[in-house]
Amino acid sequence: MKFTLGIQVAAAISSVFCLSADEWSKQSIYQVLTDRFARSDGNNAAPCDSSAAQYCGGSFAGIINHLDYIQGMGFTAIWISPVVANIEVPGNQGIGQAYHGYWAQKIWSINSHFGAADDLKRLSDALHDRGMYLMVDVVANHMGYQGCGNCVNYSIYDAFPNSSYFHDFCLIDYSDEYSTNIQTCWEGDNTISLPDLRTENDDVRSIWFDWIGKLVTTYFIDGLRIDSAKHVEKSFHTPFEKASGVYNLGEVFQGDPAYTYPFQQVMSGVLNYPMYYWLVRTFGSTTGDFSELAAGMNTVKTQTTNSSLLGTFMENHDQNRFPTITTDNALNKNAIAFTILQDGIPIVFQGQEQFYKGDDQTGRAAIWLSGFDTTTEWYSHIAALNQVRNQAIYKSTSYITYQAWLPYTDSSTIVMRKGFDGNQIISVLSKLGSSASDKSLTLSQSVTGFAANQVVVDILTCKSMTISSSGTLSLTISKGQPLVLYPMSQITGSGICSH
């Protein structure tokens, strides 16, 4: 059954809820792996062995019941897993199930493991009632099939029921990512095949463009995350985004900025994978090199179409959890601060607030097993960073367009500035680590932009500091912890640090 919605009603709702790309630049996103966030029955003791890659019972209703938990960290939007019906793989066969949502079968149906169509509508309504927004993951590149690539029964697909809609089977050779085989061959393997659609074909495009328009208007979706964007020819993305009518954020899983950033010429935003790799190499150990990160920030400025529309992250469902890379408390907190306060739309993967560890499977542990604990230092840390970013945007939207830069660097420390005078956030970040001795630092007015005798507050400790009469600021980095400084005058009435 196809999605239906009255045209006039859909248009009216769309005009209220659908955000422009510029409006998305003001948001902060919490990534939800729907099956692993919250259950409908509220059972926080329900077992979930993430290493088994099976459905565990998370649902749309479960998300609705825990929006307070997400909003309490200052997030203004959520990104959820793909919502369409996936192939059904019998459990406990050692090959996993489609709990993640990336093995589609019936694009005109909702994944019943997550709930019914009305449950997805209720989730959208619940978010909008709070002034929050919904981003949905979509996959246009491929479908899913249990079996070998030459064995696919194409009749199981509701929208693409024969082989003419698909490229001939061949597995991708990743040795040359500029080769057309990246777009024409198949992801996956011969156990779970991912039949690759001929997205260059007019009939395939017509189906996708019709589908995405109806999906967005039926469920009042505000934005889309585009899976496997690099595996689809670039000419597909612009008309697809136009058909959707909302901001598109593409996954271009590549660390080379010359490869990744040009995709922003055909879609509004891309996940900032180059910055992810620079960040990991910098904050992943006390021996990281800030020069690469600094050069990377300049690359973002010169090679992206609009840095405010990049999706910035340090964890997601495809990567090792950062605490698996390093368990150092200070390094993790510095990395989180950089993620949220650099240019772009910050994205935090569920579980970062609980300091979850693991790889791209074990790191997908169920959030309900944490009891949705709001007292962890990580929950508070993320909340404080989101709160000050939200406040800076509230005070002046020019905060978004001001491109972050590093007015000070040394071998172990950087100072990052974002925002014009009077509304700037100054982040003092280091790779010293938790075992380091205290480090004293004096920053000149040319570094911070703060005025003589101005009072600023470190929003992570709520300690105030006064700029000297000559405009300098003396501070101490204690045990490698980050400092995030903001004018005291800007937080009055905000609730930040009880002001």
LOVEX-357194 format. One line per field, with one value per residue (C-alpha): residue in three letters; x negated, y negated, z. Coordinates in steps of 0.001 Angstrom, whole numbers, plus 500000, padded with zeros to 6 digits. Each point is the difference from the previous one (the first is absolute). Layout:
residues N
residuo	ALA  ...
X	X  ...
Y	Y  ...
Z	Z  ...
***
This chain:
residues 499
residuo	MET  LYS  PHE  THR  LEU  GLY  ILE  GLN  VAL  ALA  ALA  ALA  ILE  SER  SER  VAL  PHE  CYS  LEU  SER  ALA  ASP  GLU  TRP  SER  LYS  GLN  SER  ILE  TYR  GLN  VAL  LEU  THR  ASP  ARG  PHE  ALA  ARG  SER  ASP  GLY  ASN  ASN  ALA  ALA  PRO  CYS  ASP  SER  SER  ALA  ALA  GLN  TYR  CYS  GLY  GLY  SER  PHE  ALA  GLY  ILE  ILE  ASN  HIS  LEU  ASP  TYR  ILE  GLN  GLY  MET  GLY  PHE  THR  ALA  ILE  TRP  ILE  SER  PRO  VAL  VAL  ALA  ASN  ILE  GLU  VAL  PRO  GLY  ASN  GLN  GLY  ILE  GLY  GLN  ALA  TYR  HIS  GLY  TYR  TRP  ALA  GLN  LYS  ILE  TRP  SER  ILE  ASN  SER  HIS  PHE  GLY  ALA  ALA  ASP  ASP  LEU  LYS  ARG  LEU  SER  ASP  ALA  LEU  HIS  ASP  ARG  GLY  MET  TYR  LEU  MET  VAL  ASP  VAL  VAL  ALA  ASN  HIS  MET  GLY  TYR  GLN  GLY  CYS  GLY  ASN  CYS  VAL  ASN  TYR  SER  ILE  TYR  ASP  ALA  PHE  PRO  ASN  SER  SER  TYR  PHE  HIS  ASP  PHE  CYS  LEU  ILE  ASP  TYR  SER  ASP  GLU  TYR  SER  THR  ASN  ILE  GLN  THR  CYS  TRP  GLU  GLY  ASP  ASN  THR  ILE  SER  LEU  PRO  ASP  LEU  ARG  THR  GLU  ASN  ASP  ASP  VAL  ARG  SER  ILE  TRP  PHE  ASP  TRP  ILE  GLY  LYS  LEU  VAL  THR  THR  TYR  PHE  ILE  ASP  GLY  LEU  ARG  ILE  ASP  SER  ALA  LYS  HIS  VAL  GLU  LYS  SER  PHE  HIS  THR  PRO  PHE  GLU  LYS  ALA  SER  GLY  VAL  TYR  ASN  LEU  GLY  GLU  VAL  PHE  GLN  GLY  ASP  PRO  ALA  TYR  THR  TYR  PRO  PHE  GLN  GLN  VAL  MET  SER  GLY  VAL  LEU  ASN  TYR  PRO  MET  TYR  TYR  TRP  LEU  VAL  ARG  THR  PHE  GLY  SER  THR  THR  GLY  ASP  PHE  SER  GLU  LEU  ALA  ALA  GLY  MET  ASN  THR  VAL  LYS  THR  GLN  THR  THR  ASN  SER  SER  LEU  LEU  GLY  THR  PHE  MET  GLU  ASN  HIS  ASP  GLN  ASN  ARG  PHE  PRO  THR  ILE  THR  THR  ASP  ASN  ALA  LEU  ASN  LYS  ASN  ALA  ILE  ALA  PHE  THR  ILE  LEU  GLN  ASP  GLY  ILE  PRO  ILE  VAL  PHE  GLN  GLY  GLN  GLU  GLN  PHE  TYR  LYS  GLY  ASP  ASP  GLN  THR  GLY  ARG  ALA  ALA  ILE  TRP  LEU  SER  GLY  PHE  ASP  THR  THR  THR  GLU  TRP  TYR  SER  HIS  ILE  ALA  ALA  LEU  ASN  GLN  VAL  ARG  ASN  GLN  ALA  ILE  TYR  LYS  SER  THR  SER  TYR  ILE  THR  TYR  GLN  ALA  TRP  LEU  PRO  TYR  THR  ASP  SER  SER  THR  ILE  VAL  MET  ARG  LYS  GLY  PHE  ASP  GLY  ASN  GLN  ILE  ILE  SER  VAL  LEU  SER  LYS  LEU  GLY  SER  SER  ALA  SER  ASP  LYS  SER  LEU  THR  LEU  SER  GLN  SER  VAL  THR  GLY  PHE  ALA  ALA  ASN  GLN  VAL  VAL  VAL  ASP  ILE  LEU  THR  CYS  LYS  SER  MET  THR  ILE  SER  SER  SER  GLY  THR  LEU  SER  LEU  THR  ILE  SER  LYS  GLY  GLN  PRO  LEU  VAL  LEU  TYR  PRO  MET  SER  GLN  ILE  THR  GLY  SER  GLY  ILE  CYS  SER  HIS
X	500000  498601  499777  502876  500639  502217  497919  501261  499565  496517  498966  501314  498200  496823  499871  500192  497527  497568  496763  497881  496370  499044  502389  498406  496631  501387  500966  498203  500767  500210  499566  502420  499510  503701  499750  497489  501370  503207  502674  503759  500502  497544  498043  496514  498801  500878  496847  498246  496789  498677  497320  502741  501351  503646  503139  500247  503365  499437  502904  501474  502188  496938  498370  503142  499915  496424  499920  499438  496717  498884  501251  498405  496605  500924  500630  502495  500333  499646  498782  501632  499261  501529  503725  500999  500697  496799  499326  500819  496955  500674  498354  496823  498504  496779  500624  501997  503376  501089  500492  497984  502396  497551  501242  503239  502638  503270  499531  503750  500341  498717  497724  502452  497206  499853  503767  502861  500307  502110  497206  497571  502508  500380  496219  499910  502855  498394  496760  501740  502077  496683  498554  497698  499443  499853  497271  500496  497295  500755  498236  500408  496896  501052  502472  499253  500072  499052  497976  497375  499896  500798  502903  502234  503758  500887  503737  499815  499553  503204  498622  497268  501352  497602  496313  500365  500004  496607  496379  498548  498386  496397  498457  498371  496251  499061  496403  500999  502774  500096  500957  503592  500201  500648  503375  500759  498850  501531  499293  500406  498895  501386  501636  502030  500082  500785  501468  498828  502665  499551  500510  498890  503095  503022  502493  498038  499671  503706  500861  497555  501043  503681  499300  497862  502502  502776  497849  499121  503527  501704  497801  499168  496271  497704  496731  498344  496723  499003  498254  497260  500034  496660  501382  502609  499052  499853  502642  502613  499648  501177  503351  500495  499563  502334  502616  499691  500423  497747  496338  497930  496860  497935  497810  496805  497895  496567  497305  498578  501422  499447  502316  502612  500569  500967  503155  501237  500359  502840  501628  500337  497814  497569  498739  496579  498008  496684  500343  500971  496682  498004  501801  499362  496308  499695  501995  499658  496788  497723  497581  502489  498911  501944  498369  502092  503198  499106  499280  503260  501984  498503  500894  503610  500030  498584  501421  503575  502976  501430  498244  503058  501925  497474  500936  497298  499511  497465  502068  502665  501336  497287  496975  498310  501218  497538  499506  498827  497321  499055  501539  498343  502671  498428  499314  503604  501342  497740  501107  503678  499518  498263  502745  502819  498316  498231  501730  502924  503012  498880  501124  499661  500576  502203  497895  497272  501749  499555  496353  500827  497096  499808  499568  502523  502059  499312  500123  503690  501025  503542  500401  502754  497366  498538  503329  499916  497720  499966  497438  496903  497229  500303  503697  499253  496992  501967  502913  497756  498378  503320  501425  497268  500131  503784  499632  497424  502332  502940  498010  498895  500404  496716  498393  500779  498459  496839  497465  498081  496242  496982  498469  497610  498246  497067  498760  502733  502735  502263  502328  502996  502111  503485  502227  499596  498887  502459  501462  496892  499434  496351  499121  496694  499301  497025  498633  498231  502120  501367  496624  498367  498804  501845  499073  500140  500840  500293  502029  499816  502977  499137  500623  503258  501530  501228  499988  497937  501664  502698  501337  500155  501104  498694  503306  498552  499087  502126  496939  499829  496843  499276  497947  497104  499895  497549  502330  498160  501565  498043  501364  499018  500643  500548  499455  500386  503634  501444  501164  502844  500189  502967  500855  501873  502242  501312  501314  502280  503396  498780  499689  496370  498073  503191  500051
Y	500000  496618  497104  497524  496516  497181  497610  496824  501459  501240  496625  498170  502292  499953  496226  500125  502761  500492  498174  498254  501010  496790  500865  503436  498317  498803  503481  502613  503626  503120  503125  502757  503609  500735  503687  499251  496879  500709  502703  499442  502048  497892  503095  498686  503471  501629  501759  498857  501647  497445  502403  502346  497327  500948  497929  498958  498239  496252  498085  496665  500062  500568  496897  497951  501118  498781  496686  498257  501897  498743  496453  499782  500093  496979  501821  498408  502864  503751  502146  503438  503227  500719  500610  502241  503739  502040  503621  502474  502075  502884  499439  501527  501106  498150  497503  497392  498437  496717  498254  497035  499406  500059  503185  498726  502155  498052  496252  499301  501685  499094  502378  501719  500810  496276  499492  499062  497041  498197  500441  498231  497186  499773  499729  497178  498222  500465  498440  497055  499405  499450  497757  502835  501480  503378  501229  503424  502188  501123  502400  499437  501921  503581  502516  503099  503749  503094  501980  499663  497160  502280  501626  496985  500435  496467  500603  499482  496241  497977  497079  501703  503497  501130  499936  497156  497538  501197  500027  503381  501693  499183  499245  496588  499781  497298  499710  497049  497901  497786  502976  500222  503447  498141  499018  503015  502975  501284  499434  502988  503557  503343  500729  496816  498461  496325  499820  496722  497894  498302  496567  498478  501552  497712  502618  500633  496282  499413  502620  498611  496368  500884  502105  497473  497190  502141  501269  496458  498614  503031  500066  496286  500644  496982  501352  503067  501788  501632  503337  501143  496670  500622  503219  498052  497852  496320  498985  501880  497976  496524  501104  502439  497202  497798  502770  500422  496280  500174  499779  503016  501088  502492  502762  499853  502538  498696  498105  498175  496450  499768  502988  499208  496253  499694  501989  496820  498566  502466  500237  497567  501779  502867  501776  498562  503231  498231  498103  503210  501594  496874  499813  503671  499727  496818  500807  503782  499915  497581  500226  498598  497231  496731  498813  502427  498856  496349  500620  501907  497067  497811  502634  499904  496245  500113  503222  500252  498201  499151  501258  499279  502761  502781  502728  500127  503130  502087  503200  501737  503507  500824  499032  501151  498158  497281  501486  503145  497913  498388  500325  496777  497792  496697  500996  501103  496757  497886  501956  499557  496262  499651  502000  497840  496595  500173  498949  502139  501793  502057  503629  502170  503750  501542  501390  497364  498517  503381  500456  503127  501944  502462  500401  499570  502876  500211  496204  500155  501107  499207  496666  501366  502134  496758  499197  496675  498643  496198  499686  501091  497463  500573  499160  496762  499212  500343  498034  497101  499828  500109  497408  497437  500597  499597  496798  498536  500702  498508  496836  499646  502264  498550  502520  502658  498166  499001  502661  501517  499507  500531  496724  501915  503364  501635  503575  501147  497353  498165  497080  500037  496913  499927  496924  496244  497713  500012  503388  502096  503432  500627  503679  500895  503581  502254  503497  499978  502799  500595  500824  496734  497351  496703  497671  496211  497937  496253  498995  496582  497918  500754  503685  499795  496720  499393  496391  498677  500675  502140  502920  503362  503405  503482  501711  503436  499098  496844  498129  496330  498176  496325  498764  497816  496260  500662  502520  503196  503110  502302  503489  503500  503241  502518  503705  499407  498936  497624  496471  498312  496259  497746  496426  499922  497237  502362  502688  497903  501711  503002  502488  500598  500465  499014  496515
Z	500000  499034  502430  499524  501314  498822  497908  501671  503498  499169  498593  503051  502433  497929  500124  503785  500770  497109  500687  497429  499780  501805  502827  500268  500590  503354  501190  502071  499144  502163  497870  500962  498929  500315  500941  502758  501697  501935  500047  499878  503168  502001  501074  500711  500987  496671  498722  496847  498857  497551  498748  498701  497605  500646  500507  503654  500109  499812  498485  498958  503111  502143  498558  500726  503615  500452  498163  503339  500262  496579  500361  503438  498303  497893  496731  497636  497498  499708  497114  499983  498121  496578  500510  497073  500183  499745  499058  502758  500886  502432  503347  501370  496698  500609  497199  501887  499365  498437  503353  498665  497089  497077  498257  498450  498329  499927  499790  500125  503408  503457  501908  502373  502453  500765  500074  497718  497630  502592  502562  497679  499554  503776  500362  497483  501775  503409  498772  498370  503134  501801  497295  498915  496554  498285  497665  498411  498479  496419  497643  496242  498958  500666  501361  502096  499285  501975  497519  497308  497524  497075  501879  500652  499649  498954  500273  503778  499507  499889  497980  497937  499221  497256  499121  497483  502901  501245  498912  499092  502976  500808  503374  500394  499616  502502  498793  497799  501509  496912  497829  498750  501607  503265  498531  497786  502066  503227  503666  502304  499238  498875  503361  500215  496543  499512  496474  498508  498323  496636  501498  496687  498380  499471  501218  503199  500607  499435  502611  502550  499467  500355  503086  501834  499491  501435  502895  501076  499772  501532  503093  500192  499737  500304  498613  498507  500540  496694  500472  497586  498156  498295  498489  498045  496995  500935  497477  502046  503192  498996  498509  502888  502544  497951  499945  503766  500669  503077  501032  498929  501893  498009  501318  497956  501869  498970  501864  496983  499951  496225  499613  502664  499964  496291  500797  501681  496510  499307  503450  502879  502508  500474  503072  500742  499756  499290  503282  501791  499081  500880  503349  500833  499187  502068  503131  499843  502038  501835  497070  497493  497656  500050  496776  497946  501715  499455  496318  499762  501356  497282  497420  501185  499477  496492  498522  501288  498515  503421  503140  502163  498184  500618  502462  502694  502103  501902  500207  497961  499436  497434  502103  503171  503057  501014  503507  498205  498284  503325  503450  501158  501559  498976  496404  499584  501452  497808  496924  500863  500532  496647  498267  501329  499760  496617  496786  498926  501434  503009  500040  503102  499707  502664  502829  499975  503037  501726  498928  498021  498510  497114  496261  497185  501451  503737  500192  499078  503489  501112  501750  502236  501746  501387  501645  498114  502700  499922  502789  498087  499508  496243  499920  501884  497814  496760  501468  501010  496548  498170  502361  499353  496234  500044  502021  497617  497067  501922  500677  496379  496985  498738  502366  497395  497055  501901  499025  502881  500033  502230  501202  502281  499757  501699  500153  502390  499894  497599  500517  497672  499447  498518  500068  499593  502839  502857  499091  499463  501475  500811  500371  501635  498986  500586  499498  503362  501416  503479  501539  498980  502405  500059  497165  500322  496975  499378  496958  498415  498921  496382  500764  501954  498845  503543  501242  502880  503374  498363  502053  498260  501259  499335  499317  500812  503595  500404  501271  499051  498941  499471  497092  501145  499405  497176  498365  500915  501474  502299  500505  501066  498138  502785  499314  496288  500270  497371  500760  498100  500613  499269  501081  503302  498635  497319  502362  502206  500143  497989  502843  499104  503235  501864  498448
***
